[in-house]
């Protein structure tokens, strides 16, 4: 007998997401992903100056601010065929890298770890044994017995006071939780330490971007970071070395804590390496440009179909024709007027809400496609694309991850295990480690370029008469992000954003092809239908950001929905 489970809202994500699953025999047989908010910023941008768009698009989301700003200026620059100075590329790249490291650390520890770590179990742990365990797998100086005693004491005070604070309402004691008390105490300790390190790397974004969230230093044509080594009010060596110090500190945490935790926890839940695969078509775009034209990158891009790493179609530049021609979005099951599937430049955003119906319309999220095919985006896509193209740091960290996790699991692991719920966590950590290295490289490139006397940061945009079309992409923390703009006589005629959580969280299309969230849930075990922890594990592995995919706009101020967070 089948059971229908609705989880609404999914918590520990950005935005409002509803997931429905049908469970039969303790296994998910079918799933539906529904975004519960409408995004209307595209319509707000119509008629505006294209140079303003990046300021508005940062407001798609309260988390993914920087990435939308980057994609937006790249889209307008693409429409104008505008190159930007190398200093501007390097400064943007450092902001991109710092934002990504912050995002990945937050995702694993603050948003996902509680799906695997039983916080209350840590109260039974022996801090001495936890310290011995930690010393056997890492040299991290924050793994002392004293540290673990303090964390255990803090947890005990929460419980004695009748409140678990941020740990309230977890699925503690769930039959799918299997870590020992000592490992749980280790993870809780690192959870708390991660708060400090995500703050540190976010300081890099603030120093270079003037503030965070919602950076202020971008401009179509470059950046607004005046460079003068003899002026305390501009970007100088003191500020650059402050950035370097922060990057050094966070890189140590990533390599000695984040890497180890993902490998160890992943290996202890090795059975989850066979769950959550779903869509094995992957899309990633190149990023961290090394030249002014966007033709050379430190991260490769491309598409992989059916998980075949031997066959890859590269995406090679900001002008890439394959990407430009083949992206489309379907609204067959989305709350918009019509049934069409269109290229972003040809789309319109006309909301038309109807009651939730899994057989008709059931989400505010559209369904993006490449050449009509469903694609999974995100760190897993980027790691597999990098692995397939021989990207050295990706291959090195992937090999180290599989070897380390394999030793703990007592099995030889291959890249095939990455097509899974836990594989997405491993890939995000691999990407974070690679970015921490490349951030150091781009800091060096910026310092050396300034040292040569080059202080250029901006090229003036010129808007010709007539119509121009542009697209800008960025490999954001959650995957491929692209903005598409049509400019007419210097004003925005149409604007569309095709974002990572639209690719992954989108509903079925007219061909009834399930989106990546929906496909990945099929086959997942459900131990307790009243507490569907396993649903959260797989959905959280994508790091949903639903406010990017959709947004609420009601100019009359009327209440649109009321939800109760459990």
Number of C-alpha atoms within 10 A of each C-alpha: 5 13 14 13 18 14 16 17 18 20 17 16 21 18 22 20 23 17 22 19 23 17 22 16 12 16 18 23 18 18 24 23 26 26 29 21 21 21 20 17 21 19 15 11 21 18 14 14 14 25 19 15 25 27 19 17 25 23 20 23 23 15 20 24 22 30 26 30 26 28 25 34 26 31 28 30 25 23 21 19 16 18 21 24 19 24 25 24 24 25 24 24 22 28 25 23 28 27 27 26 29 24 22 25 24 20 22 24 22 17 19 22 22 23 22 23 26 26 22 22 18 27 20 13 20 16 24 15 15 24 22 14 15 22 14 9 15 15 11 15 11 16 20 16 17 13 16 26 19 13 21 22 13 13 22 16 13 15 14 10 10 9 12 17 11 9 15 12 9 18 20 18 12 16 10 18 17 16 18 17 22 24 25 25 30 25 24 24 20 20 19 13 15 23 15 11 23 20 14 19 26 21 23 27 26 19 17 23 23 17 15 18 19 25 22 19 18 23 25 26 23 28 23 17 23 16 18 15 16 10 11 11 11 13 17 18 18 11 17 17 13 13 22 16 14 18 25 15 13 23 24 15 22 23 18 16 24 23 23 21 25 25 25 20 22 23 23 18 16 19 10 20 20 17 22 29 24 20 23 21 19 24 30 32 28 26 23 24 22 17 16 17 18 20 15 17 15 16 23 26 26 23 25 23 18 11 17 13 17 9 13 18 14 20 19 20 20 24 19 14 11 15 21 17 12 13 19 22 23 26 25 23 27 27 24 23 14 14 15 14 20 16 18 24 19 13 16 15 15 12 15 12 15 13 10 13 10 16 9 15 22 24 32 28 33 29 30 30 22 20 13 16 14 25 25 28 31 28 29 28 31 29 28 31 28 23 20 19 20 13 16 12 20 25 19 14 20 25 16 15 22 20 17 21 25 19 14 16 18 11 13 11 19 12 14 13 19 23 23 23 26 28 25 26 25 27 25 32 29 30 26 28 24 24 24 23 15 19 24 17 15 22 20 15 17 20 17 12 16 19 12 8 9 14 18 18 20 21 16 11 18 12 16 12 11 10 15 20 19 22 28 24 30 24 27 28 26 24 25 26 27 26 26 26 28 24 26 18 13 19 19 24 21 22 29 22 24 22 26 28 30 29 29 32 31 32 34 29 25 15 9 11 15 23 27 29 30 26 22 26 29 21 19 22 22 19 16 13 13 8 15 19 21 23 25 19 21 24 25 24 25 28 28 27 25 28 27 28 27 26 21 16 14 10 6 6 7 8 7 9 8 6 8 6 8 11
